[in-house]
Amino acid sequence: MPKNYLAIDYGERRTGIAFANGSVGIAFPRETIDLKEKNLWMELERLVKENAVTDFVLGMPIHPNSHPDSKQKTVEFFANELREKFPQIELHLQDESYSTQEATAIVGTKNKERIDKAAATVILQRFIEGNF
């Protein structure tokens, strides 16, 4: 059975979402969830059902000196919540270093919503390329 991956570029204001079917191996942007307008957990529940998600890929900020900062701790906390709320879905952590810069170069715009979902796509494509 092919796996369906949902990537999450978690942010405290906006969260970028990307999707990939494991049999195809190409990530594509799905949406950006504005956390002031929508409930992230309800949106993730909807996306899991709509896309028959089997695996999450969560972008993790990893710093060259390996010392966690506040953003890394925030994402780790979110990862623990994600595991609790979706225990049936496997969670993979993927280094998100420079994903926003790469997404900005690809998208060619300053539109933060487009950049966030493009960053999630970059994170997911890196995961796919590193695991298949």
N, C-alpha and C positions, 0 to 999 in steps of 0.2 A: 504494500500500500504506500503510495507516495506521501511524503511529508508536506505539510503546508506551514510555512514559516511566517510569523508576524514579527517584524522588527519594531523596536520602540527606542526612539531617541528622546529619553525622558528629560523634561524641563519643568521647573516649578510654575512657569507661565504658559508654555505651549509644549505639546508632545507630538513629535513627528512619528508617523506610522508608514511602514512599507510592508510589502507582501511578496512572497515567492512560493512557487510550487516546486518542491524538490526534484520532480521529474524533468522540469524545464531548466532550472538552475539560473534564472535571471530574476533579479529583484526589480520591483517597480514601486514608485511612490503611491501611497494609498490616500492619506489625508493628514491634516494637522488638527489636533484637538486643542482648542483654546480652553484652558482650565478655568477661566473665569466665566465661560459661557456654558460649558458642558461638564458633566460628571465623568471623570476619566474611567472609573470602574464600570459604569454603565456602558460607556462607549466600547471599552475592551470586551465586555461580555457580548455586546452586539457583534463586534468584529470577529470574535472567536466563533460565534454561531454561523455568521454569514460565510465565513471562509474555511470552516472545518479545520481550524488551527490545531496543529499537533505540537508545535514548538514555538517558543518565544526566543527572540534574539534581542538582548538588551544591551544597548551601548553603554560601556563602562569607561568613565574617564580614568585613564591610567597615566600617571606622570613619570617622566624619565627617572626621577630620583626615588620612585616607588613609595613615597610618603603620601598617604591619603590626605586630601584636602576636604573642605566642607562639601563641595559638589560630589566628590566620590562617596562620602559618607551618606549624603542624601540619596544617591542612586542605589547604594547598598541597602538602605532602609526600604526604598521602593521595591527592590528585588525581593526582599524578604516578604513584603506584603503581597507581591505578585505570586510568590510560591504558595502562600497561605490561601489566597483567593482562587487560584487555579492549580490545585495540586496535581491534576491529571495531565497538565501540559508541561513538557520538559522546558527548562529555562537554560539558555546558553548566554554567557557573558562574552561580549566582543569589545575589544579595544576600540574606542571611538575617537582616538587622537586625530586631530585635524580633519575630521569628517565635515564639520561646518565650513571650513575653508575650501575643501574640495567641492562640496555641494554648491557653495557660492560661485565658484569658478565654472561649474557645469551649468547652473541655472542662469547665471549672468544677470542677476537682479538683486535688489536689496529687499525684496518682499520676504519677510521673515517666515510667513506660513509656507511659501514654496521652498525656502531654504531648509526648514525643519523637516519636511517630509522627504526632501532630497537627501538630507544628512542621514535619515533613517535608511534610505535606499543604499547609500554608500556603506553604511555599517553592515547591512544585510548582504550586500554583494561581496564584501570582504570575508564575511563568515562563510558564504557559499564557496568562494574560491579557495579558502583555506581548509575546507572540509570535504571537498568532492574531487 
